[in-house]
């Protein structure tokens, strides 16, 4: 069937594609915001609910467990009901979590609301890279895919900033703020406006053309392809149709080969897990605790955290500017080398430092500056490589038939790895910071060989070329 469109419609618009990618990446902003906003409230939660340290730890990590569950099911739901419906559902869950966390009566119902937020974070971590990859022209896909990581780090920064100013305005996180309501509750409610914006934006953007072709809605797919890719949209639809041919609805069994999971699924999962095993979230979840442990004041530690967040944003912008020029694999290799060196430096500095009466490393002389410099260079190396590039590759390395399900498996593994790294750092810190950073340095070295041996370049390839 031939579908005729007005001539103007066949002119692809980079601005239009950018708008679609920004709306999808709002899920990434909320992903970063939701995971970081609890930082400023942790101390107040303990006092408000008279919770012990294990209960507080569970309150923090319940969101990560929810994220693993959300990620696991999001891809399957997206393949059955569409990418947009998953985005709208995630926006609703973010909204419920923000409201509920702020009105929590006990530590237990607070955990439930954080779990709900985690489900949304997990869904957003799968659906944003998939949707962005599926609406982006090949020559822009790396830059647009990097918006997901940029949105995440901006979300983290925005959450820390909101926490800081609310606590500053009230005097402390547990002190009364507007309408005599404790400040920590307002910290969670600051997530309400972006959650609503994400929901409204999701209602305004079109469904993924790859999903539409899979559902037999080819005329609708052609209209969208004309605006995002242009050219011969009928041929494009035929290519997509050939790559999504399926007699049954997508399911996880599509990921299985003769010897278990398909090799590309293992590689994607490996990328996801290694992104976490290099210890990046130790810097973001525990940075103020870490810097206080090695002798910096609380105020200085907070400033270091802010500087680190800004460093991460700047380096992600660097990645966006070069990922389609230099390719994915070279950036991953450079990042792995840089992370191995800087984490090795941190392990050496912390491991060789004398201990104070409390058992924490005492960074005398230039050791503190070396550690601070190495930590920020480490964030720089992660920020231009493994941070954004992994999300770009997860969105584009799987073929159309398995993308949703494969992304679910990879993202679920990533959240489980995040949970493991985050919950093991406090006991590892008690063993010794040198030992902890030695483990992360080892993971960074493994990541280098993983990329060299297993990763294939995807720059400039159409999604229909992925095998």
N, C-alpha and C positions, 0 to 999 in steps of 0.2 A: 504494500500500500504506500503510495506516495503522499507525503505530507508537505504542503506548500506553506512557506512562511514569508512574511514581508522581508524585503532585502535587508532592512536595518537589523533584523533579528539575527541574521547570519554573521554579523560582525561581533566577534568575541570581545568581551569587556574585561580587562584586567582589574578594573575598579570593582566591577560586580563580583568577580571571583574573590577579591580581597574582602569584600563585605561579608560574603558567605563564610569565609575562613575565620573572620573575626568573631562572628556570632557563634560558630562552633567552638572556637577557642575560649569563649566566655566560660565554658565548662571547665577548661584548664585553670582559668582565674579562680573559680570557685573551689576547684580541687586544691590549689595552693593555699587559698584563704582559709578553707575549712580545716586543713591539716595543721596550719600554723596558729590559728586564732586562740587555741587553748593554751598556748605558751604563757600568755600574760595572766591567765586565770588559775593556773595550777595551784599556787600557794593559797589563794582565796577559797578555792574549792575545798581544800583540806580543812580549813577553819570553819567554813559555812556548814559542811556536812559532818564535821568531826571524823573525817575519813583517815584511815591509816595509809601507809605508803603503798602497800600492795593494791588497795582499792583505787588509789589515785593512778597507779600504773595501769590498772585495768581500764580506768576511765579514759586514759590517753590512748591505749592500744586498741580499745574496742572499735574505734574508727578505722584502724588499719585492717582489722579482721572483717569489718563490714565492707571495706574496699575490695578485699579479695573475693568475697561472695558476689558483690555487685559486678566486678570485672568478669567473673566466670560466666554469669548469666546474660550480661549485656549484649554480647556478640550474637548469641543464639536468638535473643528477642529482636535484635536489630535486623537479623536476616529474615525473620518471620514477619515482623510487623512494620519494619522501616526504621531508618536512622532518626528521623524527626520525632517519632513517638518516644523513642528512648531518651532523646534530649529533653522533651517536655516532661517526661516522668522524672528524670534526674533533677530538673529545675524544681519540681514539686517536692521532691525528697530533701533538697537543699533548704527550701523554705521551711518545711516542717521541722528539720533538725535545728535551724537557727532559732525559730520561735520556741521550740520545746526545750532546747539546752538552756535558754535564758529564763524559762519559768520553772525549771526543775525543782522538785521538792525534796528529793533525796539523791544520794550518790547513785542509787540503782536506776531510777528512772532517767537520771542524767546519762548513764551509760547507754541506755536504750536509744535516747535521742542522738547520741554520738554515733551509735551503730547505724542509725538511719542515715545520718550524714555520710558515713563511710560507704554505704550502698550507692549513694549519689556520686561520690568521688570515684568509686570503682567503675561505675557506668560511664562517667565522663572521660576516664582515662582510656577507655576502649573506643567510644563513639567519636570523639573529636578527631584523633588521627585518621580513623577510617573514613569519615565524611570528608575531611579536608583533602585526603589523597584522591578520593573519588570525584571531587568537583574541580580539581586543579589540573591545568595543562602541564604536560611533562616538564617543560622548561622552567616552570615556576613552582613545581611541587615541593622541592626542598625548602625553599624560602617560606612558603605558606605553611608547610608542615612544621617548621620551626616555631611558628606562632604559638603552638601548643605549649612548648617549654617556656617561651617568653611570657605567656599568660600565667603559667604556674608560678614562675619566680616573681612576677609582679604581684600576684595574689598573695604570696608569702610576705612580700615587703609591705603590701597594703594592710595585711592583718597585724603585723608587728607594729606598724605606724599607728593604727587605730587603737591597739592595746596600750601603746605608750601614751598617746594623748588623753585617752579616757582615764588611765591611772593617774596621769599628771593632773588632770582637771579635778579628779575626786580626792587626790592625795595618796590613794593606794587602791589596789584592785578590790579590796573588801569594803572600802568606805562608800557611803551613800553618794550617788551621782544625781542625775536628773530625776525629778519626782520622788526623791528620797529612795530610789531603788539602787542596790549595790552596783558598783561600777562593773564588776565581772559579768553581770547579766547583760549589760549594754554591749560588752565586747562581742558576745554571740549575736546580738540583735543587729550589729552592723552588717551582718551577712544578708539580711533581708532584702535591701535594695538590689544588689547584684543578682540575687536568685530570681527576683521578679523580672529583671531586665533580660536574663537568660531565657526565661519562659516565654516572654513576649517575642524576643528575637527568634526563638525556635519556631514559633507559630508563623513567622513572616517569611522564612526561607524555604526553598523548594526541596523536595526529596532528592536523594542521590540518584543520578541517572543510571548507575550500575544496578542499584536495587530495583528501579523501575523496569529495566530490561529483564531482570530475573523474574519479575512478576508479570511479564508479558505486556507491560504498559509502554510500548515503544514510541508511540506518538508523543507522549509526555516527555519521555527521555530525550527525544530529538529536540524539542523546544529548549530544554535546559542546556543540552550540549551545544546548541547554536550560540548560546550566550557565553558559555565558559570556554569552549574550544574552537568553535567556528568550523569552516571548511565543509567537507562532505560528511554531514551528520549521519546520512543513511549507511554509509560504509562503516562509520564508527559504531553505530548500533549493531551492525552485523558482526563486527569484531568482538564487541562486548557479549553479544548473544552466544557466540562460539565459545567464549571463555567462561560463561556462567551456566552452560547447558547442564540441566539436572532434571531428573524425572521426579524426584522427591524433594521435600522441604530440606533445607540445610540442617545438618546435625553434626555432633562432635565426631561421629564415626567417619565423616568425610576426611578427618585429619589422619586416619590410620592408613599405613601402607602394609607391605608384606611383613615387615619386621618392627611393628609398633608404630609410633608416631612418625609422620613424614619427616625426612631430614630437615626441610625448611622450617618446620614447626619447632624442632629441637634447637635449630640455630637462633630463631627468633626468641625462644624462651631463654636460651643462654645469654643473649644480648640483654634481655630484661633483668635477669638475675644478677649478672655482672655489674650492671648499672648501679645496683644497690650494694653489692658486696664490697665495692671500693670505699664505702663508708660515708658517702656524701651527706646522708641525713643525720649522721652524728654531728656534723657541723651545724645543721639547722635546728635540730631538736635539743641539742645539749651544749650549744656554743657558749652561752653565758656561764653555765655550770663548769664547763671545761676551762675557760679562761680564768675564772675565779679560783679554780683548783690549782692553777699554776702561778698564782700570785697577783693577778690583775684585780682592781677594785670592781664592785658591782656596776658602778656607773661606766667605767672604762669597758667592761665586758659587754654591756648593752650597746655601746657605740661600735665596738668591734663587730657585733652581730649585724648592726645596720650597714656598716661598711661592706661586710661580706655579702649582704643581700644586694646592695648596689653593684658590687663587682659581678655578681651572678647575672644581673639584668644586662649590664654593659657587654659581657662576654657572649650572652645569648644573641644580642644584636649583631655582634661580630660574626657569629655562626650563620645568622640569617643572610648576611651580605656575601658570604663566601661558599655556602654549602652547594649551590648549584654551579659554581665556577670551578671549585677544586674537587668536588665529589665527596661522597660519604666516607669511603674507606680511608683516604689520606687523613681526614680530620680525626677519625677514630684512632688511627695509629699514633698521630702526634699527641692526642689527648692521653692515650695509655702510657706513652713514654714520659710525658710531663707528670702524670699522677704517680707513676712508680717512683720517680726521683723525689718529688715533694713529700709523698707519704713516707718514703724511706728516710728522708731528712727529719721529719717529725718523729718517727720511731727512734732514730738515733739521739735526737735532742732530749726527748722525754725519757728514753731508756738510760741515758748516761747522767741525767741530772741527779744531784743529791736530794734525799727526801727530807721534808720538814717533820715536825712532831706529829702531824695528822696523817703522815704517810703519802702526802702529795709531792710531786716533783717541785723542787725549788729552782726556778730558772734564773740563775745569777748571771751577771755581766750581759753579754750580747745574746745569750741563749733565748731570752724572751722575745727579742726582736726577730731572731732567726726563725723561731717557731711561728710568730705572727706572719712574717713574710712568706714562709713556706705554706702556711694554711691558706693564705689568700691567692698565692700562685696556683695551689692545688684547685681551689674553686674556679680560678680562671681556666685551667686546663680542662676541668670537667665541663665548664660552662660553654666552651666553644666546640665541644666534641660529644662526649657521652650523654650529656644532658639533652640537647635538642636532637642530635643525629639519631639516637635510638628511637625516639618517637617518630621521626621522619621514616626510618627504615621499617618500623613495625606497621606503618600505614601503607607502605608500598611494596614490601618484599613478598607478600602472599598473593596468590592469584585471586581473581574475582570470586571463584567458587567457594574458597575456604576463608576469605579474609576475616569475616566477622567472628567465626568460631576460633580461628588461629590466634587472632588478637586477644580473644577472651582468655585462652590458655596462657599466652605470654604475659598478659597484664596481671592475671591471677598469681602467676609465679613471682612477678615483680613485687606485688603487695605482700606476699608471704615472706620474701627475702627482706623487704623493708621492715616487716614486723620482727623478724629474727635479729637483724642488725640493731634495731632500735632497743629491743628488750635485752640483748646481751651486752650492750655497751656499759651499763652501770656495773655489773659484776666484772667485766673485763677491765674497767677502770680501776677496780679494787686490786686486781692482779697486777696491773701496771699499765700506764698509758703507752709506754714503749712497746709492750707486747701487743696491745690493741691495734696500734697504728702499723705494727709489723704485719699483722694479719691483713689489714686493708691494702698495704703495699704489695703483699703477695698476690692478692686478688687483682690488683692493677697490672701486675706483671703477667698474670694468666690472661687477662683481657687482651694484652698486646698479641700474644700468640694465637688467641682465639680469632682475632680479626685477620691476622696475616694468613692463617691457614683455612678459615671457613667462610669469611664474608666476601660476597661478590658485589661489585659496584652496581648500583641501580640508577645512577644519575642519568637523566635524559631518556630513560626507557618509559614506554607507555605501560600502564597497568596490565594491558592485555598481553604484554610480552613476558610477564612473570610466569614462571613454570612451577 
